[in-house]
Amino acid sequence: MKTFVLWTSVIVVFLSKNNMNLKNKIAVVTGASSGIGKAIAQALSQQECTVVLASRSTETLKEISQSLPHKSSVVTMDVSSTDSVSQAFKEIYTTYDHIDILVNSAGIMPLTYIKNRHLDEWLDTIDVNVKGVLRCIYEVLPAMKKQNKGHIINIASVDGKELYEGGAVYGASKAALIALSKALRMELSPEFNIRITAIEPGTVDTDLREDITDQELLEDKDYGGDEPKMDATAIAEAVVYAVQQPESVNVNELLLKPTGKS
């Protein structure tokens, strides 16, 4: 028993020494007003990160900010608007002189059958899920390049790898994030020591499906209560795992699915 306790202590000490201390790291989380983004903001705050909560829902963000255990701030950001993103980051940089972590969590999921021609929803999906990520990366790059480090987390989806009827545009947007993350690593990691991680969740218990307006799809799909789902905290813990790795380690991808789904 003494030997077991000793080795357990050694392992704990080893892990604590090698995991990056997140205390007072500056983390910007988009889509932080609900779902996965909110859970990520809470998890990072529990690690004593200084979290900047970004979303269109400013009043909700203020309530979340007040409940966080560590320092935080709020900024209004609509990732589908270049002007809004630019203004938000200007506000962030007036408060903080750098950003250590960017979590691109804002996203929408208006699944549709292509035959039913929901053009506005398709374009909105690309504008938020892909262009929104690009807008935020554009804003953090100068500071991360200058400090020669940083970590960008892109919340993609298993749907970017496993396509299905009704998920063409949403899946394409998430496939784009997976490909973008790989290309960013190729460009930014060797020269600027910037780490890039794509998190690819399966079904998560959030309100994303409330975006769906395609009635034929809703009638065809079984979104009942028996479907295996993960809690958003599982995705948040995956983000914490990735950012806590030593700077010499880049977690390229993490694919998570609920138990019961292959």
RABELGI-V141260 format. One record per residue. N is the residue number from 1. RES is the residue in one letter. PSI is psi in degrees with one decimal (NA if undefined). OMEGA is omega in degrees with one decimal (NA if undefined). NEAR is the number of other C-alpha atoms within 12 Angstrom. Layout:
<<N;RES;PSI;OMEGA;NEAR> <N;RES;PSI;OMEGA;NEAR>>
//
This chain:
<<1;M;-40.2;179.5;7> <2;K;-39.8;179.5;8> <3;T;-41.8;179.1;9> <4;F;-46.2;179.7;10> <5;V;-40.4;-179.9;11> <6;L;-48.9;-178.9;12> <7;W;-34.4;175.7;13> <8;T;-41.7;179.2;14> <9;S;-40.3;179.2;14> <10;V;-43.2;-179.5;14> <11;I;-43.9;-179.7;14> <12;V;-43.9;179.3;14> <13;V;-43.0;179.8;13> <14;F;-46.7;-178.4;13> <15;L;-40.9;-178.5;17> <16;S;-31.4;179.4;16> <17;K;-32.8;-175.2;14> <18;N;-23.2;177.2;17> <19;N;139.6;-179.2;22> <20;M;134.9;175.5;24> <21;N;122.7;-176.6;22> <22;L;1.5;-175.8;30> <23;K;124.3;177.1;21> <24;N;10.6;169.4;24> <25;K;143.7;-179.7;31> <26;I;118.1;-178.6;37> <27;A;126.4;174.7;46> <28;V;125.6;-179.7;48> <29;V;116.2;176.1;54> <30;T;158.3;-177.7;51> <31;G;31.9;-170.5;44> <32;A;1.7;-175.7;48> <33;S;-10.9;-178.1;37> <34;S;169.7;170.7;33> <35;G;-134.1;-176.2;31> <36;I;-42.5;-179.3;43> <37;G;-44.5;178.2;42> <38;K;-44.6;-179.8;41> <39;A;-38.5;178.7;36> <40;I;-43.9;178.6;48> <41;A;-43.2;179.7;52> <42;Q;-42.9;-178.4;40> <43;A;-40.6;178.5;33> <44;L;-37.4;178.1;45> <45;S;-37.1;177.2;36> <46;Q;-23.4;175.8;26> <47;Q;10.6;177.9;31> <48;E;24.2;168.3;24> <49;C;148.1;167.6;35> <50;T;111.7;-170.9;36> <51;V;131.2;171.2;46> <52;V;113.4;-178.7;50> <53;L;123.9;-176.3;50> <54;A;133.2;179.3;46> <55;S;171.0;173.1;40> <56;R;-23.4;-173.6;26> <57;S;75.8;-171.8;23> <58;T;-43.0;-177.7;25> <59;E;-39.7;176.7;18> <60;T;-40.6;178.3;22> <61;L;-39.0;-179.7;33> <62;K;-40.2;178.0;24> <63;E;-42.7;178.8;19> <64;I;-44.0;-178.9;32> <65;S;-41.5;-178.8;28> <66;Q;-23.2;-178.0;19> <67;S;-8.7;-176.4;18> <68;L;147.3;-176.6;29> <69;P;-16.0;-177.7;19> <70;H;174.6;-177.8;27> <71;K;141.4;179.3;27> <72;S;166.7;174.9;36> <73;S;170.0;-173.5;34> <74;V;140.8;175.5;37> <75;V;137.5;177.5;38> <76;T;126.1;-178.3;34> <77;M;124.9;171.8;37> <78;D;105.5;-172.5;33> <79;V;-12.8;177.5;42> <80;S;-2.8;-179.4;30> <81;S;120.4;178.6;23> <82;T;-41.4;179.9;23> <83;D;-41.9;-179.6;18> <84;S;-44.3;179.3;23> <85;V;-45.0;180.0;32> <86;S;-45.5;-179.8;26> <87;Q;-39.7;-179.9;22> <88;A;-43.4;-179.3;33> <89;F;-28.8;173.3;39> <90;K;-41.8;177.6;21> <91;E;-41.2;-179.9;22> <92;I;-44.1;-176.2;32> <93;Y;-14.6;172.3;21> <94;T;-22.3;179.4;13> <95;T;-38.4;-176.7;18> <96;Y;143.0;-177.6;22> <97;D;-1.8;178.8;19> <98;H;169.4;174.1;32> <99;I;126.1;179.6;39> <100;D;-37.5;-172.6;38> <101;I;132.4;170.8;42> <102;L;122.9;175.6;51> <103;V;110.5;178.6;49> <104;N;91.0;-175.6;46> <105;S;-16.6;-179.1;46> <106;A;132.7;179.5;45> <107;G;159.8;175.6;43> <108;I;160.2;-173.8;38> <109;M;60.7;178.3;37> <110;P;75.6;-178.2;36> <111;L;139.8;178.6;38> <112;T;151.2;166.3;34> <113;Y;135.4;179.2;28> <114;I;-37.6;-177.0;21> <115;K;-21.8;-176.0;13> <116;N;-0.4;164.3;17> <117;R;60.7;175.7;17> <118;H;67.7;-170.9;23> <119;L;-45.9;-177.4;18> <120;D;-39.6;179.3;15> <121;E;-38.2;176.9;27> <122;W;-47.3;-177.2;33> <123;L;-37.5;176.4;22> <124;D;-39.3;179.9;26> <125;T;-45.6;178.9;36> <126;I;-38.7;-176.9;32> <127;D;-40.2;-179.8;27> <128;V;-53.1;-169.8;36> <129;N;-27.5;-178.2;43> <130;V;-58.8;-177.6;38> <131;K;-34.1;177.6;29> <132;G;-40.8;177.1;38> <133;V;-43.8;179.6;43> <134;L;-39.7;179.2;31> <135;R;-42.4;-178.5;31> <136;C;-40.1;177.6;43> <137;I;-41.2;177.9;39> <138;Y;-39.7;-175.4;22> <139;E;-31.9;-177.0;31> <140;V;-17.6;-173.7;38> <141;L;-46.0;-177.9;31> <142;P;-45.5;-178.9;22> <143;A;-42.3;-178.9;26> <144;M;-37.1;176.3;29> <145;K;-42.5;-178.2;26> <146;K;-40.9;-179.0;18> <147;Q;-6.6;177.3;19> <148;N;37.6;173.6;23> <149;K;166.2;179.7;30> <150;G;168.7;-179.0;38> <151;H;124.1;177.5;50> <152;I;122.0;178.7;48> <153;I;121.3;176.8;49> <154;N;118.7;177.4;52> <155;I;99.7;179.3;49> <156;A;-137.6;179.9;43> <157;S;153.2;171.5;39> <158;V;-23.9;179.2;34> <159;D;-15.0;174.4;33> <160;G;-9.8;179.1;30> <161;K;-31.0;-176.3;24> <162;E;92.6;-174.6;21> <163;L;160.4;-178.2;20> <164;Y;161.7;179.3;20> <165;E;129.6;-177.3;19> <166;G;-15.0;-177.7;31> <167;G;21.6;-173.7;31> <168;A;-53.4;-174.4;29> <169;V;-44.3;177.2;35> <170;Y;-46.5;178.8;43> <171;G;-39.1;178.1;34> <172;A;-38.5;-179.7;31> <173;S;-36.7;-179.3;39> <174;K;-32.1;173.0;41> <175;A;-37.2;177.3;31> <176;A;-39.9;179.8;31> <177;L;-38.0;178.5;42> <178;I;-44.7;178.2;36> <179;A;-42.1;179.0;25> <180;L;-43.4;-179.4;33> <181;S;-42.5;178.8;38> <182;K;-44.1;-179.5;25> <183;A;-37.3;177.2;19> <184;L;-41.4;177.4;31> <185;R;-41.1;-179.3;29> <186;M;-38.3;-176.3;19> <187;E;-42.9;-167.5;18> <188;L;-27.8;-175.9;27> <189;S;-47.4;-177.8;29> <190;P;-38.6;-173.4;18> <191;E;-35.3;-172.3;17> <192;F;3.8;177.3;24> <193;N;28.6;178.7;28> <194;I;126.1;-178.9;40> <195;R;145.1;-178.3;43> <196;I;128.7;179.4;43> <197;T;133.8;171.9;41> <198;A;119.4;174.8;44> <199;I;128.6;-172.2;42> <200;E;84.1;-178.7;37> <201;P;150.5;164.2;39> <202;G;-148.0;-175.2;35> <203;T;126.0;179.9;32> <204;V;144.7;-178.9;30> <205;D;81.8;178.0;28> <206;T;-178.1;180.0;26> <207;D;17.6;-177.3;20> <208;L;-36.1;-176.5;25> <209;R;-10.0;175.6;26> <210;E;-13.3;176.6;16> <211;D;-13.1;-173.3;21> <212;I;126.8;177.7;27> <213;T;-8.4;-178.5;23> <214;D;102.3;-173.2;27> <215;Q;-36.2;179.2;18> <216;E;-42.7;178.8;18> <217;L;-43.2;-179.6;24> <218;L;-35.3;177.8;20> <219;E;-32.5;-177.8;15> <220;D;-35.2;-172.9;14> <221;K;146.2;176.1;20> <222;D;97.9;178.1;13> <223;Y;40.8;-176.6;20> <224;G;175.1;-175.8;13> <225;G;-13.5;-177.7;8> <226;D;-4.8;-178.3;9> <227;E;130.4;176.8;17> <228;P;131.8;179.4;19> <229;K;152.9;172.6;24> <230;M;152.3;170.7;24> <231;D;149.4;-179.0;26> <232;A;-23.8;179.2;34> <233;T;-27.0;178.2;27> <234;A;-37.5;178.3;31> <235;I;-39.0;178.3;44> <236;A;-40.7;179.4;38> <237;E;-33.2;175.9;29> <238;A;-40.0;177.1;34> <239;V;-46.1;179.1;46> <240;V;-43.2;177.9;36> <241;Y;-46.3;-176.5;30> <242;A;-43.9;-175.2;34> <243;V;-16.8;179.8;44> <244;Q;-8.0;-179.9;31> <245;Q;152.2;177.3;25> <246;P;153.7;-176.7;23> <247;E;-19.5;178.2;25> <248;S;-2.6;-176.6;20> <249;V;128.2;173.9;21> <250;N;115.7;172.0;31> <251;V;103.9;-174.1;31> <252;N;-52.0;-176.9;33> <253;E;146.1;170.5;31> <254;L;117.0;178.2;31> <255;L;122.6;-177.8;28> <256;L;136.5;175.8;32> <257;K;151.8;175.4;27> <258;P;143.6;175.1;22> <259;T;131.4;-176.3;15> <260;G;-11.3;175.0;13> <261;K;136.3;-177.0;15> <262;S;NA;NA;12>>
//
